[in-house]
Amino acid sequence: MTRPQARLLLLLVAFLAAWGWPVTKIGLDYFEPLAFMGMRFLAVGLLLIPFAIRRFDWRAFRASCLIGVVMLISTVLWVLAVARSSELGLAGFVIAAGMVLSPLYSQWFFGERVGTGFKRRLALALGGGALMAPDFHLDNFLLFAGAAVAFGWQITLINHQARGADTVTVGFGQMLTTGAGLLAVSLVVEPVAQFSDATLDGWLWLGLAGVALTGARFLLQIKAQRGLNHQDSSFILNLESVFVLAVTAVIFGETHTWVALVGAALVFAAAMLSATEKAPGTKKPA
């Protein structure tokens, strides 16, 4: 696959990822939040078994399970916010702010220097978040912000713990860990009867919209990222937030204030600048 083809494919991935937001929102009419996400991720993990077993790498699998634990935390916060949110279009930009935080985690935990423009990008992201916040219910904004913080740590772990590892194995471990973890938590805090009481429409929505969309997006992402470097991948995947804004406006008729849209633009600019910056890669002296 040529580089331009990989870019176009990853652009399709970002568009499919944006549809995951309304698909989740509608799916929560049939299932409880943690159960719906857990079944989706676990099903995708099981679908990846034939691909992962061909070149299974224990080191990559162990790293991916750790990443999956952090992904579990970010997903719990995200889906609980989605379940009661009417501001999904803006929420995509709140999550994108996690990309801006990633260099800070790299400095704290892996000794890498933060780039010279980090403070400016962080200021842009925080300023944008402050402009968007009034359009949210406070509890929803805090949940999305918490998910963004966890997402930034997830991105950092992927960049460091899974560097050079087989991408299919990493994805396989992430999906299994996150899916199984979500279902385990669901069995404790959500009604078990939701599974027996679910309608045929609910199971069809889960399979066709939830699992198929997640699986297609993930497999295409693996294929596309093999032909791109980290900067290209991050830059294109950040377009998901723009697509979320457009998709939720079409599906749910969401509208937002101009002030909030300016805030979203600031966060988007900060995330894009973070995606294009080359990591210094210099470690602190021991």
Protein Blocks (a to p, Z undefined) as FASTA:
>chain_A
ZZklmmmmmmmmmmmmmmmmmmmmmmmmmmcfklmmmmmmmmmmmmmmmmmmmmgcfklm
mmmmmmmmmmmmmmmmmmmmmmmccklmmmmmmmmmmmmmmmmmmmmmnopacdfklmmm
mmmmmmmmmmmmmmpcfklmmmmmmmmmmmmmmmmmmmmmmgoiafklmmmmmmmmmmmm
mmmmmmmmpcfklmmmpcfklmmmmmmmmmmmmmmmmmmmmmmmmmpcfklmmmmmmmmm
mmmmmmmmmmnopacdfklmmmmmmmmmmmmmmmmpccekiacdZZ
